Amino acid sequence: MTHYSGPLLTRPIGEALLAARDAGKADWTGSMDLGRTKGAATLHADHWTWNDQRYPYPGKLKDRTIYYWDGEDFSSVSCFSGSLIKLVPTEWGAPTFEIDGIKMLPTSKESPVDDARRKVALIEPRGKVVLDTCGGLGYFAACCLEAGVARIQSFEKNPDVLWLRTLNPWSPDPDGPSSGGRLQLTHADVSLAITEIADASIDALLHDPPRFGIAGELYAQTFYDQLARVLRHGGRMFHYTGSPNKLTSDRDVPREVEKRLEKAGFKAQLALDGVFAVRR
């Protein structure tokens, strides 16, 4: 899918454009790609231009919403096909996303990209073949590419999340120059697709599944056995778990994951907000 290259607006950006116009300014300088780059918009009474394209001033924009130009108007980066999936701005620039109002990436203390970078560092991806089981917005993949990964194979089951990636300038483009052909993004359910991956063909693993209640199959012993099969001996893995249900029940998902990985053939320990493991 082709990546979007037009302007992305949030409420503060829209208000800044209108304020600059109302103040009689001829242009406004800022970012139209969620903080990736800066540029200048030329302001006119009834429209503005960006990269030689003409756009109308936006109407009332909502908080916690990102808008893209759909060819006729500025539409929110959200869609509904069974679940409401929405790209959500953050104070860090790089957005998170929500499914039915549930935030899918941690953003309270740092950028989701910086959070991903710390986790990716645990598997030391430079020069390795990496399996990224649940690609999401692609921040794990972006950090692996930045760190010099040889090749990263990424799976994403949800087509709406793949659509969000095409609109998010922080999501790596498999066909873009920074990827250099190293990122293979596949629309598939990794719990099924993993059976087609050869034994010991993966050097390192990143596993960031949805919460247990949504995707229990990605926490199952049979799936962890498959992860152990495809990962070479000595290969590193980071499994994001968060701390679901810990405050409201006696269930401790990170400890459960640690035990199942040990049973599958890993040496595992709690690390960051998940489990770090090495294939024995």
N, C-alpha and C positions, 0 to 999 in steps of 0.2 A: 504494500500500500504506500502511495506517495505521501511524503511528509508535507504538511501545510507550511507555507512560508509567509503568510500574511500577518497582519497585526493581531495581537492578543490583548484584550482590554480587561481591566478589573475596575471596580467602582472608583478607587483613588485615581487611576489613570484617566478614566473618563471625566472625572471632576476636574482634574488638572488641565486637560485639554480645553474644557469649557471656560475655566477660570482665566487661562491665558488668552483665549479669544476675547472674552468680555473685558479684559484689561487692555485690549488693543494691541497685543503683541502679534508680530508677524510669524513667529514660529515658537515651537515648544520642543525642548530636548529631554529625552528620557528613554525608557526601554519599552519596546512593544513585544518583547519575547521573554517576559518573566525574569528579567534581570540578566539574561545571557549577554546582551550587547546593548549599546545605546545608539540613538540616532536622532534626527530632527524631523519633526512634522511641520509642514508649511500650513499656516492657518488662514482661512478665508471666512467670510461672514456666514456662509451656508454649507461649507464643507472643509475638509482638510486633506492634505496629500501626504503619503508615506511611500517612499521608494517608487515615486512617479505614479502611484495609484491614488485615485480619488475616493474618499469615503465620506458618508454623512456623519454628523455628530451623533453620538449615541443618545438614546432616551435614558430613562431612569435605569440604572444598573443596580443589581442586588449585591449585598455583601457575600463573601465566601463563594464567589462565582467568577468564572473565567469565560470570556466571550471571544468568539472567532467570527470572521467575515464569511458568511455562507454564499456570497455572491449577490445577495439581495439585502441582507440586514446582519446585524451582530446577534448571533445566537449563542446560548450558553453551551459550554462543552459538557454536555450531559445527554444521556439517552436512557430509555426505559424499554426493556424487553424481558420482562419477568422480574427484574430488579432495577432500581434506579442507580445508575452508575454516573459519577460526576467527578470531574477534575476540580480540585479545590486549591486556591492560592494559599501560600504561607508567607510568613515574614522573611523567609530565607531565599525567596525567589523560586527555587524548585518546588513544584506543587506536590501535594499528596492526592489521593483519590479516595472516594467513599463509595460503598455499596450499601444502599438502603440506610444511609446516614451513619454507617460505621466506618470510622477512619481506618484505612488499611496500612498506613505507614506512620511511625513515630515522628512527630515534628515539634513537640513541646519544648525541647531543650536545644535542638540543633537541626540543621538542614537534613532532609531525608537522604540527600546525596552524601553528606559527611557521615551520617549514621551508617549508610551502606559501605562507605569506604573503610570504616573501622572493622566491619565484619568481614569484608573481602580480604583485608590484610591478614586475617587469621589463616587463610588457605594459601597465601603466597602464590598468586596466580601467574607470575611472570614465567613465560616460556611453556606454560602448561596447557593441556586440554581440559576445559572446565565444563561441567554439566550444571546448568542453572534450571532447576526443575519447574519453578513457577515464576515466569519472567516479570509479571506485573508491569510497572512503568519502565522497567529496564535499568534501574539504578545499579543493581548488582553488576549487570553486563557492562554498563558505562564505566564503572570503577575497575572492572577487570581489563577492559580495553585500555584504560588510562595506565594501568599497572604493567602492561606489556604481555597480556595473555597471548598464547599462540593461537588458540581457537576456543570459542565458547558456544556451546550448543544450548539454546534456551527454548523452553516450551511455555506456551500460554494457552490455556483452555478457553478463556472467555473472549469471544470476538469483539465485544464492546470495549474491553480493556485494550485490545490491539488497536481499536479505533482511537481511543484516548492517546495512545502512544504516537499516532501520526500527527496529533495536534500539540503535543508537549515538546517544546524545544530542548528539554533536558533528557528526553528519551533518545537513546542511540538509534540511528538509522542503519539497518543492516547494509544498505546500499550506499551509505555516505562515506566520504573519504576518511573520516576518523576511524571507521570500522575496518577499512582495508580488507574486506572480505573475511574477516576473522569471526564475525557474529552470524550465526545461523539461527534465525528465529522461526519456530514452527508452531502453527496453530494446531494443538493437539493436547489430549489429556495425558500427562506424563505417567500416570499410574498404569496406562495401557501401553504407551509408546516405549516405555523403558524396556519392555521385553524384547524389543528389536535392537537394543544397544549391545554391542559385543562385550564379552567378559573382559574385565581388567583393561578396558579401552579408555577409561577416564582417569585423569591425574588428580582432580580435585572436584569437590561438590559444594553447591550452594542450594539449600532447601528452605524456601520461605513460603510455606503453604498457608492457605486461609485457616482461620481458627478451626479447632477440632470439630466443633458442632456443624460446620459447613462441609468440611472435606476430611472426614474421618479416615477414608481410605489412604490418605497421604501420611497418616500416623500409624498405619497397621504394620504388624510384624512382617507380613508378606512383602510389603513395599520396602521396608528397611532391608530385608533379605536381598531384594533386587538391587538396592543401592550398594550393598556390600559386594554383590556379584560384578557390577560394572566398574567399581573403583579398584584401582591397583593397590597392592599391599604397600602400606606406608602413605597412602593418599589421605589428604586432609578434607574435612567436611565441617561446614557450619550449618546448623539447623536452627532457624528462628522459631521460638515458641511464644515469647512474651510470658505473661503470668495469668492465663485465663482461669477464671473461677477460683483463684487462690484465696480471695477475701470472702467469698460467699459459700465455699464448700471445702471439704477436706481433700479435694482432688488437687494433685500437684503434677500438672502436665509435663513440665520440664524434667522432673524426676522419672516419670513414666517413660518419656522419650529416651532418657539416658539409659534406663534398664533395657529397653527394647533394642537400642543400638548395640549395647554390650552383647546381647544375645545373638545379634546378627553378625558379630565378628569385629566390632569396633572397640577401641579404648575410648571411652567418652567421659566428659566432665562438663559441668555447667560453666558457661562463659557468656559475658555480656548479657543479652536478654534471650539466651537460647542455650544450645548445646554444641560444644566443639568436640569433634571426634576424629580419630586416626584409625584407618583400616589396619587391623593386625595381620 
